[in-house]
Amino acid sequence: MERSIPIRKNGRKAWLLAAAFLFTAGLSACGSEVTDSPYRMEERDFSSVSRTGEAELFAEALCVPDESGAYEDTAITAEAAALFSLEDGTVPYYKNIYERLYPASITKVMTALVAIRRGNPEDLVTVTEDAVITESGASLCHIQPGDQLTLEQLLYGLMLPSGNDAGAAIAVHIAGSISAFADMMNEEAMAIGATGSHFVNPHGLTDPEHYTTAYDLYLIYNEAMKEPEFRKIVGTSSYYAEYVNAAGETVSQTWKAGNQFLTGDRETPDGVTVTGGKTGTTQAAGYCLIISSEGDSGNEYISVVLKADSRPSLYDNMTNLMNKIVN
């Protein structure tokens, strides 16, 4: 399920109003059909947008691609990639920015966003059987049914070791079931204009109906970075968790982030500091990474690489993206 969505060159104003319309209309993704090309301006009717000032204010905060960022770069070999400048709203480089692809565990950025906004970090969560993940190769934080952790601890287990089991535990705690939580994820996606995305689970294990785009991942990560709790978690390289299991015994684990820039296992370009990020890998998705970073000037950036063919290639691609940061 990988379909290309063409980039439409219809002008900054039309694009901004399109994003704003989706936000102000309060669309719900639950049970709705996802269009083949959600950014096609000629298929949108903006006659109902009455709160023009509010719409433009919302949209002006978004990064908007133009022709200058769509150039060939042989150093970017991944299927899709983009660099977003949060300072001036530009997209200095992009490739296949609207192509629908599997996000793998980058899905967990949306999971964390929904959990932070609809839950309480201090909530005590009892892990259920839903957290038992049997798929071969699935990443886990190794929690067990009956374990009792805080929601905050589960968020670290979700984002650092990329625990699919933590994702399931969070979903059931917040929404009562995996499917109900996926509905919340889709509602949040539509609310922020991520119309090229559809989620069916909180962890990113492959499903034909679970997909997103490089641009939507920027929207989702950018929204998540508005939450101090999210910034704190994704900027952490390791985390010590101590909790109680079903037998009342104390269990402890140390979880390490998978983002090699954050852990120091991979050097960042001169003048760039990585402030957070999330990896994702499955056979269908390839090797994926989204990160936030700052230049020496303090300007913030979000960069995305989707479907690289190996882990070394993934980090080479991301390094090449960060080399485009103007300090």
C-alpha positions in Angstrom: 0.0 0.0 0.0 2.4 2.6 -1.2 0.9 5.3 -3.5 2.4 8.5 -4.6 0.7 11.8 -4.0 1.7 14.5 -6.5 2.9 17.8 -5.3 0.6 20.6 -6.4 2.0 24.0 -7.1 -1.0 26.2 -6.4 0.5 29.0 -4.4 1.2 29.5 -0.7 -2.1 31.1 0.0 -4.3 28.3 -1.3 -2.2 25.7 0.5 -2.4 27.6 3.8 -6.2 27.9 3.5 -6.4 24.2 2.7 -4.5 23.2 5.9 -6.5 25.7 7.9 -9.9 24.4 6.6 -9.0 21.0 7.7 -8.2 22.3 11.2 -11.2 24.6 11.7 -13.7 22.1 10.2 -12.8 19.6 12.9 -12.8 16.6 10.5 -12.8 13.1 11.9 -10.9 10.3 10.3 -13.0 7.6 12.0 -14.6 5.5 9.2 -13.9 8.1 6.6 -12.3 7.5 3.2 -8.8 8.8 2.7 -8.5 10.5 -0.6 -5.8 9.7 -3.1 -4.6 13.2 -3.2 -5.6 15.2 -0.1 -3.6 18.3 -1.1 -5.3 18.8 -4.5 -6.6 22.3 -4.3 -9.1 22.0 -7.2 -11.0 19.4 -5.3 -11.4 21.6 -2.2 -14.4 23.9 -1.5 -13.3 26.7 0.8 -16.6 28.6 0.6 -17.5 27.4 4.1 -14.3 28.9 5.7 -15.7 31.9 7.4 -13.1 32.5 10.1 -10.5 33.6 7.6 -8.3 35.4 10.2 -8.1 32.4 12.5 -7.5 30.1 9.6 -4.6 32.1 8.2 -3.1 32.5 11.7 -3.0 28.7 12.2 -1.6 28.0 8.7 1.1 30.7 8.8 2.9 28.6 11.5 3.4 25.7 9.1 6.4 25.0 6.9 5.3 25.3 3.2 7.4 23.7 0.4 8.1 25.6 -2.8 10.0 24.8 -6.0 13.4 25.8 -4.5 13.5 22.7 -2.2 12.6 20.2 -4.9 16.0 19.6 -6.5 18.0 16.5 -7.3 20.5 15.4 -4.7 22.3 12.1 -5.3 23.4 12.1 -1.6 19.7 11.5 -0.6 19.0 7.9 -1.6 16.0 7.2 0.7 12.6 6.9 -0.8 11.4 10.1 0.9 13.2 12.8 2.8 12.7 16.5 3.9 14.2 19.2 6.0 11.8 21.7 7.6 13.0 25.1 9.0 10.7 26.1 11.9 12.3 29.6 12.0 11.1 30.8 8.7 8.6 28.1 7.6 10.6 27.0 4.6 11.5 23.5 3.4 15.1 23.8 2.2 15.0 20.2 0.7 12.3 17.7 0.0 11.9 14.4 -1.9 8.6 12.5 -2.4 7.2 14.6 0.5 3.5 13.5 -0.1 4.2 9.8 -1.0 2.3 7.4 1.3 4.7 5.1 3.0 4.8 2.8 6.1 6.1 4.8 9.1 7.1 1.8 11.2 7.9 2.9 14.8 7.8 6.6 14.0 4.1 6.0 14.5 4.9 6.2 18.2 5.3 10.0 18.0 1.6 10.2 17.4 1.0 7.6 20.1 2.9 9.7 22.6 1.1 12.9 21.5 -2.3 11.4 22.0 -1.3 9.8 25.4 0.2 13.1 26.7 -2.9 15.1 25.7 -5.5 12.6 26.9 -3.8 11.0 29.9 -1.9 12.0 33.0 1.9 11.1 33.3 1.2 10.1 36.9 -1.5 7.6 36.0 -0.8 4.1 37.3 -1.2 1.6 34.5 -1.6 -2.1 34.9 -0.3 -3.9 31.8 -2.9 -6.2 30.2 -2.5 -9.2 27.8 -2.9 -6.8 24.9 0.8 -5.9 25.5 2.0 -9.4 24.6 3.6 -8.9 21.1 4.6 -12.1 19.4 5.6 -10.8 15.9 9.2 -11.9 15.1 11.7 -9.0 15.4 9.3 -6.6 17.1 11.0 -4.1 19.4 10.0 -4.4 23.0 10.6 -2.8 26.4 9.9 -6.2 28.0 7.0 -5.4 30.2 4.7 -8.2 31.2 0.9 -8.5 32.0 0.3 -7.5 35.6 3.2 -5.1 35.7 2.3 -1.7 37.2 4.0 1.4 35.7 3.2 5.1 35.5 2.1 6.4 32.1 5.3 8.5 32.1 7.4 5.4 32.5 5.5 3.7 29.7 6.1 6.7 27.5 9.9 6.3 28.0 9.5 2.6 27.3 7.6 3.5 24.1 10.0 6.1 22.7 13.5 5.0 23.8 13.7 1.2 23.2 10.6 1.6 20.9 8.6 -0.8 22.9 5.6 -2.1 20.9 4.4 -3.6 24.2 4.4 -0.2 25.8 2.4 1.2 22.9 -0.3 -1.5 23.4 -0.4 -0.9 27.1 -0.7 2.9 26.6 -3.5 2.4 24.0 -5.6 0.2 26.3 -5.1 2.5 29.2 -6.1 5.6 27.4 -8.9 4.3 25.1 -9.9 0.9 26.4 -8.8 -0.9 23.2 -6.2 -0.8 20.4 -8.9 0.1 17.8 -10.4 2.9 19.9 -7.0 4.4 20.4 -6.3 4.3 16.7 -9.5 6.3 16.2 -8.0 8.9 18.6 -4.8 8.9 16.5 -6.7 9.5 13.3 -8.8 12.3 15.0 -5.6 14.0 16.1 -4.1 13.6 12.6 -7.0 15.3 10.9 -7.1 18.1 13.5 -3.6 19.1 12.6 -4.0 18.7 8.9 -2.2 15.4 8.4 -4.7 14.2 5.8 -2.3 11.7 4.1 -2.1 9.5 7.2 -4.2 6.7 8.6 -3.3 4.7 11.7 -4.6 1.3 12.8 -2.3 0.6 15.8 -0.1 2.5 18.3 3.2 0.9 17.4 3.6 0.8 13.7 3.7 -2.9 12.9 2.9 -3.3 9.2 -0.7 -3.1 8.0 -1.9 -2.1 4.5 -4.2 0.6 6.1 -1.4 2.1 8.3 0.5 4.8 6.5 1.7 8.4 6.5 3.8 10.8 4.5 7.0 12.7 5.2 5.1 15.9 5.3 2.5 14.5 7.7 5.2 13.3 10.0 6.6 16.8 10.2 3.1 18.0 11.2 2.8 15.4 13.8 6.3 15.8 15.3 6.0 19.6 15.2 2.7 19.3 17.1 4.2 16.9 19.7 7.1 19.3 20.3 4.6 21.8 21.7 4.3 19.4 24.7 7.1 19.9 27.3 6.7 16.2 28.4 7.3 15.0 24.8 10.4 17.3 24.4 11.8 15.9 27.6 11.3 12.2 26.6 12.6 12.4 23.0 15.6 14.4 24.2 16.6 11.6 26.7 19.3 9.1 25.7 18.7 6.6 28.5 16.1 6.1 31.3 16.0 4.0 34.4 12.6 2.6 35.3 11.7 0.9 38.5 8.2 -0.6 38.9 6.2 -3.5 40.4 5.3 -6.8 38.7 2.2 -8.9 39.2 3.8 -10.7 42.2 4.5 -7.4 43.9 8.2 -7.6 43.3 10.3 -4.6 42.2 11.5 -4.8 38.6 14.1 -2.4 37.2 15.2 -1.7 33.6 17.4 0.8 31.8 16.1 1.8 28.4 18.4 3.3 25.8 17.3 5.5 22.9 17.6 4.1 19.4 18.5 7.5 17.9 22.3 7.2 17.3 22.7 11.0 17.0 21.3 11.4 20.5 23.3 8.6 22.1 26.6 9.8 20.5 27.0 6.7 18.4 26.8 8.8 15.3 28.4 12.3 14.9 26.3 15.3 13.9 27.5 17.9 11.4 29.4 20.9 12.8 27.1 23.5 14.1 24.1 21.3 14.6 22.8 19.8 17.8 20.2 17.0 17.7 17.5 17.6 20.4 15.4 14.5 19.9 13.9 12.0 17.5 12.4 8.6 16.8 13.6 5.7 14.7 11.5 3.1 12.9 12.3 -0.1 11.1 10.3 -2.9 9.5 10.9 -4.9 6.4 8.1 -3.1 4.6 9.0 0.4 5.8 12.8 0.1 5.5 14.9 2.2 7.8 13.2 5.5 9.0 14.1 8.4 11.2 12.7 11.7 12.3 14.7 14.2 14.3 14.6 17.7 15.7 17.7 19.8 15.8 19.1 23.2 16.3 21.7 25.3 14.5 24.3 27.4 16.3 21.9 30.4 15.8 19.2 28.6 17.8 17.0 28.0 14.8 15.0 24.7 15.1 14.6 22.2 12.3 12.7 18.9 11.8 14.1 16.4 9.3 12.6 13.1 8.1 14.1 10.2 6.2 11.8 7.3 5.1 12.6 4.0 3.6 16.4 4.0 3.5 17.8 0.6 2.5 20.1 0.1 5.5 20.9 1.6 8.9 24.2 3.1 7.8 22.4 4.6 4.7 19.7 6.0 7.0 22.2 7.9 9.1 24.1 9.0 6.0 20.9 10.4 4.5 20.0 12.2 7.7 23.6 13.6 8.0 23.3 14.9 4.4 20.0 16.6 5.3 21.5 18.3 8.4 24.4 19.5 6.2 21.8 21.7 4.5 21.1 23.6 7.8 22.1 27.2 7.5 23.6 28.4 10.8 
